[in-house]
């Protein structure tokens, strides 16, 4: 039985916020917008609130894209420039796609998985825009270590829906017992793994694992927690050995 690692993308292997900030600065300079660090901080918070509204079905993806850049243009004092927020949004996504930023140590980590865990397969499972996700993956060289990429926009369904994971497993011809989900999000990655009855690792390098997260671990049936790529590697290595033993028995 070959182990299958289902990795979330943003804030797990790629630094979404670094790419986002870089892309916003590039398009701001191009269109003469008064961009600042505070402007980016506001964009990030407002964008997050819009995604939550999308998740609840309050707004559409088009609404989200238009609203976030209507607000961004206003924050940058660019209302008089006559810019089209949807056109700016499309350029923003394209610019992000060309400027992927890896989490520190991510490329070395996936390379080590491939070279030391025999027969392992690595897949990306991501919510978001296909062009953005695949572009950033390719721009960092991460694609060389992947066996496949699954993006919600392309699939027409998103994490944490059980159907999202069912479709992934069906597409790659995998059994649940040989798969493990790795991600940073409780509501998308860990909840999705729970919904699909898959093993899971909560990856949280910034917050760190401690006794205060016991309630979340129990609520989402999380199997492991890792706060670094070194720790994550050990967990995946041990998990692989365990499923191999179960198969032999």
C-alpha positions in Angstrom: 0.0 0.0 0.0 1.6 3.3 -1.1 1.0 6.3 1.1 -1.0 9.2 -0.4 -0.4 12.7 1.0 -3.2 15.2 0.3 -1.7 18.6 0.9 -3.6 21.9 1.3 -1.7 24.6 -0.7 -1.9 28.0 1.0 -0.1 28.5 4.3 0.9 24.8 4.1 3.3 24.6 1.2 2.9 28.1 -0.4 2.9 31.4 1.4 -0.4 32.9 0.0 -0.1 36.2 1.9 3.4 36.9 0.6 2.2 36.3 -3.0 -0.9 38.4 -2.4 1.0 41.3 -1.0 3.5 41.2 -3.8 0.8 41.1 -6.5 -1.1 44.0 -5.0 2.0 46.2 -4.8 2.8 45.4 -8.5 -0.6 46.3 -9.8 -0.8 49.4 -7.6 2.4 50.8 -9.0 1.2 50.0 -12.5 -2.1 51.9 -12.1 -0.9 54.7 -9.9 -2.7 53.6 -6.7 -1.5 54.9 -3.3 -0.6 51.5 -1.9 0.7 51.1 1.7 1.3 48.3 4.1 -1.9 49.4 5.9 -3.8 49.2 2.6 -2.7 45.6 2.3 -3.7 44.8 5.9 -7.2 46.2 5.2 -7.5 44.3 1.9 -6.5 41.0 3.6 -9.1 41.4 6.4 -11.9 42.5 4.0 -11.1 39.8 1.6 -11.3 37.2 4.3 -14.7 38.5 5.4 -15.9 38.3 1.8 -14.8 34.7 1.4 -16.7 33.8 4.6 -19.8 35.4 3.0 -19.2 33.4 -0.1 -19.0 30.2 1.9 -22.4 31.0 3.5 -23.9 31.6 0.1 -24.5 35.3 0.8 -22.5 36.5 -2.2 -21.2 35.0 -5.5 -17.6 34.7 -6.6 -18.1 37.6 -9.1 -19.5 39.7 -6.2 -16.5 38.9 -4.1 -14.0 39.8 -6.9 -15.8 43.1 -7.6 -16.4 44.1 -4.0 -12.8 43.5 -2.9 -11.3 45.7 -5.6 -13.9 48.4 -5.5 -12.9 48.7 -1.9 -9.2 48.4 -2.6 -9.3 51.1 -5.2 -11.1 53.4 -2.7 -8.6 52.6 0.0 -5.8 53.6 -2.4 -7.6 56.9 -3.3 -8.1 55.8 -6.9 -11.8 56.4 -7.5 -11.1 59.2 -10.0 -8.9 56.9 -12.2 -11.9 55.1 -13.7 -10.6 51.6 -13.1 -12.7 48.5 -13.6 -12.6 46.5 -10.4 -13.2 43.2 -12.2 -10.4 43.9 -14.7 -8.1 44.8 -11.8 -9.1 41.6 -10.1 -8.3 39.5 -13.1 -4.9 41.2 -13.4 -4.3 40.6 -9.7 -4.9 36.9 -10.1 -2.7 36.7 -13.1 0.1 38.6 -11.3 -0.2 36.3 -8.3 0.1 33.3 -10.5 3.5 34.5 -11.7 4.7 35.2 -8.2 4.4 32.1 -6.0 6.3 32.2 -2.7 7.2 29.0 -0.9 6.8 28.5 2.8 10.3 28.3 4.3 11.7 24.8 3.7 8.7 23.5 1.7 10.6 22.5 -1.4 13.2 20.6 0.6 10.5 19.0 2.6 8.5 17.6 -0.4 11.8 16.5 -2.1 12.7 14.6 1.1 9.3 12.9 1.1 9.6 11.8 -2.5 13.2 10.5 -2.0 12.8 8.7 1.3 9.2 7.4 1.5 9.0 4.7 -1.2 6.1 4.9 -3.6 4.5 7.9 -1.9 2.2 10.2 -4.0 1.7 13.9 -3.3 -1.5 15.7 -4.4 -2.6 19.3 -3.8 -6.2 19.8 -2.7 -7.0 23.5 -2.7 -9.9 25.9 -2.6 -9.6 28.9 -4.9 -8.9 29.9 -8.5 -7.3 27.4 -10.8 -5.1 29.8 -12.7 -3.8 31.3 -9.4 -3.1 28.0 -7.7 -1.4 26.2 -10.7 0.5 29.3 -11.7 2.0 29.8 -8.3 2.9 26.1 -8.0 4.7 26.2 -11.4 6.5 29.4 -10.6 8.1 27.9 -7.5 9.1 24.6 -9.0 6.8 22.7 -6.6 5.1 21.1 -9.5 8.1 18.8 -10.1 7.2 16.8 -6.9 3.5 16.6 -7.4 1.4 13.7 -8.7 -1.7 15.9 -9.3 -3.6 19.1 -8.4 -7.2 19.4 -7.4 -8.7 22.9 -7.2 -12.2 23.7 -6.1 -13.0 26.1 -9.0 -12.1 23.4 -11.5 -14.0 20.7 -9.6 -17.2 22.8 -9.0 -17.1 21.9 -5.3 -15.0 22.9 -2.4 -13.5 21.7 0.9 -14.8 20.8 3.4 -17.5 19.0 1.5 -17.3 15.2 1.7 -17.9 15.1 -2.1 -14.8 17.1 -2.8 -12.6 14.4 -1.1 -14.7 11.5 -2.6 -14.0 12.9 -6.1 -10.3 13.2 -5.4 -10.0 9.6 -4.1 -12.1 8.3 -7.0 -9.9 10.2 -9.5 -6.6 8.9 -8.2 -7.9 5.4 -7.5 -7.2 5.5 -3.8 -8.6 3.9 -0.7 -9.3 6.0 2.4 -6.9 4.0 4.6 -3.9 4.9 2.4 -4.6 8.7 2.4 -3.9 11.5 4.9 -4.8 15.2 4.7 -2.3 17.9 5.7 -3.4 21.5 6.1 -3.6 24.6 8.2 -7.3 25.3 8.2 -9.7 23.8 10.8 -12.8 24.7 8.8 -11.7 23.5 5.4 -8.9 21.0 5.8 -9.5 19.3 9.1 -13.3 19.5 8.9 -13.0 18.1 5.3 -10.9 15.2 6.5 -13.4 14.5 9.3 -16.3 14.6 6.8 -14.6 12.2 4.5 -13.3 9.9 7.4 -9.7 10.5 6.5 -6.6 10.7 8.7 -5.3 14.2 9.2 -2.4 16.4 10.3 -3.1 20.0 11.5 -0.1 22.0 10.3 0.4 25.1 12.2 4.0 26.4 12.1 3.2 29.9 13.3 0.9 29.1 16.2 2.6 25.9 17.4 1.1 22.8 19.0 0.3 23.0 22.7 -2.3 21.9 25.2 -4.6 24.7 24.4 -5.6 23.1 21.1 -6.9 19.9 22.6 -10.6 20.9 22.2 -10.0 21.6 18.5 -8.2 18.3 18.0 -11.1 16.5 19.6 -13.8 18.5 17.8 -12.4 17.8 14.3 -11.1 14.3 15.1 -7.5 15.4 14.2 -5.0 12.6 14.4 -1.7 14.7 14.5 -0.4 18.2 14.9 2.9 19.5 13.5 4.5 22.9 14.0 7.5 22.5 11.6 8.3 20.6 8.4 10.8 18.4 10.4 8.0 17.4 12.7 5.6 16.9 9.9 8.1 14.6 8.1 8.5 12.4 11.2 4.7 12.1 11.5 4.2 11.2 7.9 7.1 8.7 8.0 5.6 7.0 11.1 2.1 7.1 9.7 3.4 5.4 6.5 5.0 2.6 8.6 1.8 2.1 10.5 -0.4 1.7 7.5 2.2 -0.7 6.0 2.0 -2.8 9.2 -1.8 -2.8 9.1 -1.7 -4.1 5.6 0.7 -6.9 6.5 -1.5 -8.0 9.4 
